[in-house]
Amino acid sequence: MEILWLLLALCMITAVLVPFLRGRRGGGGIRLASPGSPDAADPETYGFVRQELLDVRLPGPDQDLVDVLHVVQATQEWRAAAQLLAGTPQEGEVRWQRVQAFAGAASLELAARPGAGGAWLRSWRAEAPQDPGAAAVHAEFLVQQAWRSSAVGSEDFRILLEEARDVAGEAAALAPGDPVPHITRLTVARGLGYAPEEFDRIWAEIIDRTPAHFGAHLAALHFWSSKWHGSRELADRFATAAAARAPQGSLLAGLPLFALYDNLPEVNLTPNFYGSAAVTKAVEGALYAVHSARQDDPMLAHVRHLLVLFLVRMERWSEAMHQFVHIDGYIGALPWTEDSDPAAEYAIYRALAVAGYEANGGSPARLLG
């Protein structure tokens, strides 16, 4: 029986890998090349950033944030972070992304230097207890710590999320119009397993403040996924309804792709799943959202990052490469952040896209010219 299970596992692995490692359309697919071979595709010929230099803190460029993070992490002085958040409008998506980035930077520092990393955040909270930015970052930091350092459902996980809930409440009281603390509460609700009615009350507070906030919709969608407290049908219904009522140019038109990703099976046994009508429809919706959105929309990178995963799996190499050109250098977004080594996972997909693109006649000149 053990031999039978082993053979079944090998067959499943082969079914997943073969489409990527050799062509399924005559000579137009990918074949393996030896390291250093002149036939090997090289992402650096496209100006792509080396794997070790990919920035896991951000989904896309935000030079003001990068500059402040450099100062804060180099000096462990928090005032530059406070000043940047104080000048970031509450009503947009940028504030949510910056709060996440500051919290993530502190959490990664603490992981690298237990007991010492992220001291600037502790000082910020202690020295400016009435600063709503500090409270918002602290709440998000606790959420990220719960997922990064504790097993989901463990006592430590629960304690961190309960503390995050309390701090998010403080942040909301300090800045009543800011949706960010409430978005953090959505993640707390998912981790602590709130009843749908209780979750809906938090969601209503966000919708009243900012009905088309993409980051808020992402946080809410996770709650309704089959991996947490909903189902594939509930997640799809939530995403489809959001896309249907989205204003022109909103990236919410791409939300069904996130619902599809959130509910992917651990092992896919459906033949040609990535060529199915459901996947094609979700990808086309996300491509429409990308093409119709403002090119300075701070959430655009999030949609592009998820698109490349699907476009590579669909072997739509040229379209994947066009998305990589826009996002390369930053990997602080789904799907990469769910992997234990985001940079390595991103680099694999990028290399597959380059190889597939070149195997079908593509070149740096054609892409970048």
Disulfide bonds with the S-S distance in Angstrom:
none
